[in-house]
Amino acid sequence: MRVMLMYDLPNSTSEENHYYSKFRSNIIKLGYIQLQQSIYVKIIQSKTLSNSHVEKIRKIIPPKGNIRIFIMTEYQFERGLILSGEINENEIINDDKRFRVI
């Protein structure tokens, strides 16, 4: 399964920029990898665990902005089309085949 997180956060003022940087840093610490600008993904073991990931994000959201989360299967994620450009290096390195359940 994949959790796809997309955000649009204001960063016009120094305070907004602080929240933006802190949020981005926190989602990286939670194991999300950048798919595109402001779009991050994380592989999870099951749909059951998705609720805990959503709650972790709820705890770190900034006061302003827009954050969306989509939960999808690997099959749904793999069916996504790239219309321009190429698969980025993060996707190659962090694919589901390298994911191990411990």
Beta strands, then each sheet from edge to edge (+ up, - down):
strand 1: 2-8
strand 2: 33-36
strand 3: 39-43
strand 4: 66-72
sheet 1: 2+ 3- 1+ 4-
end
